[in-house]
Amino acid sequence: MNKLPAITLSFWVMKICATTLGETAGDLLSMTLDVGYALSSLILISLFLLTLIGQLRARSYNPALYWTVILATSTAGTTISDFMDRTLGLGYATGSALLVTLLIAIFAIWYLSEKSLSVDHIDSRRGELFYWVAILFSNTLGTALGDYLADDSGLGFAGGALLIGSLIAAVVAAKYVTRISHVVLFWLAFVLTRPFGATLGDFLSKPLDHGGLGFGTVGSSAALAVTLIVLVAGAVWSTRRERAMSFAAAPTR
């Protein structure tokens, strides 16, 4: 059975919320708790693998499980990007370029292997693995891009979020006024919502004298976690309701 959600407005709202929470939660672990980028990355990659195993073993779409894996990729992507850009000294621009190359390579191998980059129906284990690897790398790339816009470009947190928000709006418009593949537009939007979440997360958590709102990583993470839990609970209720209606409408023998 297909285990992917419908790509609706609520999907993108939860995606932005999850990626923003991933930014603040990753910073909470690596910086606020002083665990460090390398150890934090190992911890969060392990968490991602555990949640991924659960997702792969599931027989149908489970909103709570699906969004837990998304959150795990977002949080791990934050610390992996920071480890590459800061600990290894690659810098935001070089790190972003490397991640773009890796992500393009993943898409190429996925397409050559599966003849599809579908984002609404995957019915093979190998295709599902490619899907989640692409999501992990796209979230990691998004963090690097967000940090580059916020720190190196001179735009600041608010300016970076505004730029990325404008690009997302352009992708949405392209869906309705162009013939560009919806799969291509999905992945463009997926990558772009990550730096939007990263810059938004920094804007919420950084102190006022650094251009943020000063909520801190703890306060921002708590507020975002509550918001995401409410949204996922709504998705769980909606999914169960749809399945119950489908079962009731099914013909009996």
N, C-alpha and C positions, 0 to 999 in steps of 0.2 A: 504494500500500500504506500501511496505517496505520503511523505513525512514533512513536506514543506508548507508553510502558510501561504494564504493568498496575499498578493502584493497590493495592499490597499493603503489608504492614508494612515490608518491605525498602525500598520506595519512600520511605516517610516517614523511615526511619532515614537514608538517603542524603540526603534533602532537608534534614534538620536538620544533618547533618554539612557539607553544601555551604554552607548559609546561615551556619553558624558560621565556616567557613573564609573565606567572603566577607567577614564582618565583620572578622576579624583581618587578612586580606590587604589589604583596602581601607585599614584603619588603618596597616598597614605601609607602603604606598605613599605615602599622603597625609601621615601624621604622622611615623612613624619615619624614613623616607627624606626627609621634608620637601619632597615634591613639590608639596604644596598641594592643596586640594580641587578647584579649577577644572581644573587641568591633569590631575590624576588622573582626574577624571570624563571628560575628553576622551579620554584614553588608554584607559580601560576601556570607554567606549561604543564606541570604534573596535574594540576586541577583541571586544566583544559582537556587533557587526555582522559581523565576519569569521567568527566561529563560527556566527552565524545563517545566513549564506550557505551554509556547508557543510551545516547542518541542512536547509535548504530544498531543496538539491540532492540530498540523500540519497534513495534509493528505498525504504528500509525502516528499521525501528527499529535504531539503532546506539547501544547503551548509553554507550559512551565519548564519542561526539559529543553525545548528548543531555545528559549530565551536565556536559560541558564548557560547553555553552550555559547551563545552569542556574547553574553556578558563575560564569560571566561576568555574568549578570544580577544575581547576589547581590553580587558585588564592585563592579560599577558602581553598584548601588543604594545601597551603603554610602556611597560618595563623593558621589553625587548628593544624597542626603539630607543629608549633612553640609554640602555646599555651600549648599543651600537654607536649612538651619536656622541655620548658623553664619556663613558668609561673607555671605549675603544678609540675615542677621539676622531671619529669619522666626520663629525659635523652634520648639521641638519640637511644641507644640500646634497652632500655625497651620500649620506644614508638614504635619503629619499630617492636619489637616482638608482642606487643599488636595489632598493626594494621595488621600484617600478620595473626594473629589468627582471627580477625574480618573479614578480606577479605576471608579467607578460609571458614568461617561460611556462608558468603553471597553466595559464589559459591555453597556450599552444599545445602543451602535452595533453591536457584534458580534452581539447577538441579532437586532436589526432587519435586519441584513445577511444573516446565515446561518441564522436561525430556530433556533439551537442554541448552547449554551455547553459542548458536549461536551468531556470531559477524558479520554476513553478511545478515541475514534476521530474523527479529523479527516482528511477526504479531499480537501480543497480548499486551494489555496495561500493564498487570502484568509483562510480560517478558521485556518490555521496561523499566519499573520502576527498575527491578533488574539490568538491563544493566547500567543504569545511577548511581545507588547506588554503583555498583561495580567500575565504573569509578571514582566516587568521592573518595572512599576509596583507590583505587590503586594510585591515584594522591597524596593523603595525605601520604600514605606509601612511595611513591617515594621521597617526600620531606624529610621525616625523614631519609631514607637511604642515600640520597645525603648529608645531613648535617653530618651524622655520618662519611661518607667517607671523607668529606672535613675537618672536625674539629677533630674528635676523633681518626680516624684511622692513622693519620700521613701522608696520601697520598697527602693532599692539594687539591686545586680546580682542577688543571690540572691533577694530578695523579688520582683523583677520576673519572674525566671525561674519562680518558684513560682506566681505569679499566672497567667502565660501557660500554664504547664503544666497548671494546673487548668482553664483555658478550653478547651485542646485536649482534655483528658479529657472535658469536657462535650460537645464536638462529636462525639467518638467514641461516647459514650453515646447521643447523639441519633440517630446512624445506625441504632442497633438498637432504640430504643424509641419513635421518632417516625416520621412519614411525610414529614418534610422532605426535599426533593429532594437526592439524593446529589451532584448537581452543585453546589448551593448549599453543602452541607457541605464538599465538597472545597475550594472557594475560600476558605471561612472558615478551614479548617485550613491551607491554603497560606499565607494572610496571617499567621495566628497563629504558624506555625512560624518565620517570619522574625524577629519580635521575640524569640522564644524563643532562636533562634540568636544574635541580636545581644546579648542580655543574657548568654547563656552565653559568647559570645566575649569580652565585656568582663570577665566573671567570671574567665576563664582568664588573660587578658593583663594586666589592671590590677594595679598594685602592691598589696601587702598593706595599706598604710595608706589605700588608696582602696577597700577592700572586696573586692579581687580575690585571685587565687592567686599573682600575680606571675610567671607564665611568660613574659610579654612577647609582643609580636606575632610575633617571629621563631620562638620556641619553640612557641607555640600553633599558628601557621600550619603549621609543619613537621609537627607531630604530627597535625593534622587532615588535612593533605594525604596523608600516608601512609595514614591510616584510610580516606579516601575512595577512594584508588587501589585499595586492597584490596577494598573493597565493589564498586566499578565492575568490577574484574577478575572478581569472582564473578558479576556480572550478565552480563558478556560471555560467560563460560563457559556459564552457564545458557541464554542466548539461543541460542548456537550448538548446544548439546545439543538444545534443543527443535526447532530447525529440522532438525537431522540426523535426529531421530526422525520428524518429520513427513514428510520426504523418503523415509525408509525405508518408512514405512507407506503412502505414496501408491501407488495401483494402477498397474501397468505395462500397456502395450498390447502 
